[in-house]
Amino acid sequence: MNEFPVFMYGLADGMCVPTALLNCLTAIFDPFRLPPTAVRTIYRHSLDDPQARLTSDEAIERIANEIDRLGCGGSQRGTRFQCTAEYLAGRQVTLEKNDPIANAIRREGTAMLLLCWPRSVMHAVALLGLDDRYAYFFDSKLRTHYRPKNGLTFLHTPGFVRGPNLKVDIDHLESDDPTRFYALGPVKDRQAVIFQP
């Protein structure tokens, strides 16, 4: 794990997927161990809809597969980049104790999850930790103020970049209600990418 991660906020609307993916890798790898080809892979395939506002499901899966190929090679031209990446969808996307996401977090990995957001849009966040009751995220959406919501706790002050900035109750997160902020939503719509060093 990177002992001193500095997470990023999105630079524009629609940037949540590439930013969350980069934040996942930032949590695991020191800056000089992350090969530029991994960063290029994320940016090359992201924002692939005609208006460059969203990243498609296919692009997310393609990014995971390419990063997995890069990392499974063990050493990328002088860097020590060893990483597995796996795209998950549907019933695979749950935080139950012995499922892939929880196992990755226990093994010092991270996960990008797509969570419910207003107007039927999904929002990508970086999952950094889990305990029996809460999931801890870095949400790249910069907020100037936080309104308390049931099941959600916004951590730290706006602009904090050194650790999780959002805590979500697991029961809230596992909801299949598509109108519930920061919930995984309907099983058919669930997506995640897990990373393990």
C-alpha positions as CSV (number, residue, x, y, z in Angstrom):
1,M,0.0,0.0,0.0
2,N,1.1,3.6,-0.7
3,E,1.8,5.1,2.8
4,F,1.2,8.6,1.6
5,P,-1.5,8.7,-1.1
6,V,-2.7,11.9,-2.5
7,F,-6.1,11.4,-4.1
8,M,-7.5,13.5,-6.9
9,Y,-10.8,15.3,-7.5
10,G,-12.5,15.2,-10.9
11,L,-11.6,18.1,-13.2
12,A,-14.9,18.1,-15.0
13,D,-18.4,16.5,-15.1
14,G,-18.2,12.9,-16.2
15,M,-14.6,12.4,-15.0
16,C,-15.6,10.2,-12.0
17,V,-14.7,6.9,-13.7
18,P,-11.1,7.7,-14.8
19,T,-10.5,9.6,-11.6
20,A,-11.8,6.8,-9.3
21,L,-9.7,4.3,-11.3
22,L,-6.6,6.4,-10.8
23,N,-7.4,6.9,-7.1
24,C,-7.6,3.1,-6.7
25,L,-4.2,2.7,-8.2
26,T,-2.8,5.6,-6.2
27,A,-4.0,3.9,-2.9
28,I,-2.0,0.8,-3.8
29,F,1.2,2.0,-5.6
30,D,3.8,4.6,-4.8
31,P,3.9,7.2,-7.6
32,F,7.0,5.9,-9.3
33,R,5.8,2.3,-9.4
34,L,2.7,3.1,-11.5
35,P,3.7,2.8,-15.2
36,P,2.6,5.6,-17.5
37,T,1.0,2.9,-19.7
38,A,-1.6,2.2,-17.0
39,V,-2.5,5.9,-16.8
40,R,-2.7,6.1,-20.6
41,T,-5.0,3.0,-20.7
42,I,-7.4,4.7,-18.3
43,Y,-7.5,8.0,-20.2
44,R,-7.5,6.4,-23.7
45,H,-10.7,4.4,-23.1
46,S,-12.6,6.8,-20.7
47,L,-15.3,9.3,-21.7
48,D,-16.1,7.3,-24.8
49,D,-19.7,8.4,-25.4
50,P,-20.3,10.9,-28.3
51,Q,-20.4,13.9,-26.0
52,A,-17.4,12.7,-23.9
53,R,-19.5,12.9,-20.7
54,L,-19.7,9.3,-19.7
55,T,-17.5,6.1,-19.7
56,S,-19.4,3.1,-21.1
57,D,-19.6,-0.3,-19.4
58,E,-17.5,-1.8,-22.3
59,A,-14.8,0.8,-21.8
60,I,-14.6,0.1,-18.0
61,E,-14.2,-3.6,-18.8
62,R,-11.6,-2.9,-21.4
63,I,-9.6,-0.8,-19.0
64,A,-9.7,-3.5,-16.3
65,N,-8.5,-6.1,-18.9
66,E,-5.7,-4.0,-20.2
67,I,-4.4,-3.1,-16.7
68,D,-4.6,-6.7,-15.7
69,R,-2.4,-7.6,-18.7
70,L,0.0,-4.9,-17.8
71,G,0.3,-5.9,-14.2
72,C,0.3,-9.7,-14.7
73,G,3.5,-9.4,-16.6
74,G,5.2,-8.6,-13.3
75,S,7.6,-5.9,-14.3
76,Q,6.9,-3.2,-16.8
77,R,10.1,-1.8,-18.3
78,G,12.0,-1.1,-15.1
79,T,9.0,-0.5,-12.8
80,R,7.9,-3.0,-10.2
81,F,4.2,-3.0,-11.2
82,Q,2.5,-6.1,-10.2
83,C,-1.3,-5.8,-10.2
84,T,-4.3,-7.8,-11.0
85,A,-7.5,-6.0,-12.2
86,E,-10.8,-7.7,-12.5
87,Y,-14.1,-6.3,-13.9
88,L,-17.2,-7.4,-12.0
89,A,-20.9,-7.0,-12.9
90,G,-24.3,-8.0,-11.6
91,R,-24.4,-10.4,-8.7
92,Q,-20.6,-10.4,-8.3
93,V,-20.9,-6.8,-7.0
94,T,-21.6,-7.1,-3.3
95,L,-19.7,-6.5,-0.1
96,E,-20.5,-9.7,1.6
97,K,-17.6,-11.2,3.5
98,N,-16.3,-13.8,1.1
99,D,-17.1,-12.1,-2.1
100,P,-14.4,-10.8,-4.5
101,I,-14.6,-7.1,-3.4
102,A,-14.3,-7.8,0.3
103,N,-11.5,-10.3,-0.3
104,A,-9.6,-7.7,-2.4
105,I,-9.9,-5.1,0.3
106,R,-8.7,-7.6,3.0
107,R,-5.6,-8.2,0.8
108,E,-4.7,-4.5,0.7
109,G,-6.5,-4.0,-2.7
110,T,-9.0,-1.4,-3.7
111,A,-12.1,-1.3,-5.9
112,M,-13.9,1.2,-8.1
113,L,-17.6,0.9,-7.6
114,L,-20.4,2.5,-9.5
115,L,-23.1,3.9,-7.1
116,C,-26.5,5.4,-7.6
117,W,-26.6,9.1,-8.3
118,P,-29.4,11.6,-9.3
119,R,-31.2,11.4,-12.7
120,S,-30.4,7.7,-13.2
121,V,-26.7,8.3,-13.6
122,M,-24.1,6.1,-11.8
123,H,-21.2,7.7,-10.0
124,A,-17.8,6.1,-9.6
125,V,-16.0,6.1,-6.3
126,A,-12.8,4.5,-5.0
127,L,-13.4,1.9,-2.2
128,L,-10.4,2.1,0.2
129,G,-11.6,0.1,3.2
130,L,-14.2,-2.0,4.9
131,D,-15.2,-3.0,8.4
132,D,-18.2,-4.9,9.7
133,R,-20.5,-1.9,9.5
134,Y,-19.0,0.6,7.0
135,A,-17.4,1.0,3.7
136,Y,-14.8,3.8,3.3
137,F,-14.5,5.7,0.0
138,F,-12.7,8.5,-1.6
139,D,-15.3,10.4,-3.7
140,S,-13.7,12.6,-6.3
141,K,-16.8,14.9,-6.5
142,L,-15.5,18.0,-4.7
143,R,-18.2,19.4,-2.5
144,T,-18.2,22.8,-0.8
145,H,-20.6,21.7,1.9
146,Y,-22.1,18.5,3.1
147,R,-25.7,17.7,4.0
148,P,-26.1,14.9,6.5
149,K,-28.0,11.9,5.0
150,N,-29.1,8.6,6.6
151,G,-26.4,6.0,6.1
152,L,-23.8,8.5,4.9
153,T,-21.1,10.3,6.8
154,F,-18.9,12.8,5.0
155,L,-15.4,12.8,6.5
156,H,-13.0,15.7,6.8
157,T,-13.3,19.1,5.2
158,P,-13.9,19.6,1.4
159,G,-10.6,19.3,-0.4
160,F,-9.1,16.6,1.8
161,V,-6.9,14.3,-0.3
162,R,-5.0,12.0,2.1
163,G,-7.6,9.3,2.8
164,P,-11.3,8.3,2.8
165,N,-13.7,11.3,2.6
166,L,-16.9,9.3,2.8
167,K,-18.2,6.6,5.1
168,V,-21.3,4.6,4.0
169,D,-23.3,2.1,6.1
170,I,-23.1,-1.3,4.4
171,D,-26.8,-1.8,4.7
172,H,-27.4,1.5,2.9
173,L,-24.8,0.6,0.3
174,E,-26.2,-2.9,-0.5
175,S,-29.7,-1.4,-1.3
176,D,-31.1,-2.1,-4.7
177,D,-33.1,1.1,-4.7
178,P,-32.0,3.2,-7.7
179,T,-33.1,6.4,-6.1
180,R,-30.9,6.0,-3.0
181,F,-27.7,8.1,-3.2
182,Y,-24.5,6.0,-2.8
183,A,-26.2,2.6,-3.0
184,L,-25.1,-0.2,-5.4
185,G,-28.6,-0.2,-6.9
186,P,-30.4,-2.8,-8.9
187,V,-28.3,-6.0,-9.3
188,K,-28.5,-5.9,-13.1
189,D,-26.8,-2.4,-13.1
190,R,-24.0,-3.1,-10.7
191,Q,-20.4,-2.7,-11.8
192,A,-17.0,-2.7,-10.1
193,V,-13.3,-3.1,-10.9
194,I,-11.1,-4.6,-8.2
195,F,-7.3,-4.1,-8.0
196,Q,-4.9,-6.1,-6.0
197,P,-1.1,-5.7,-5.7
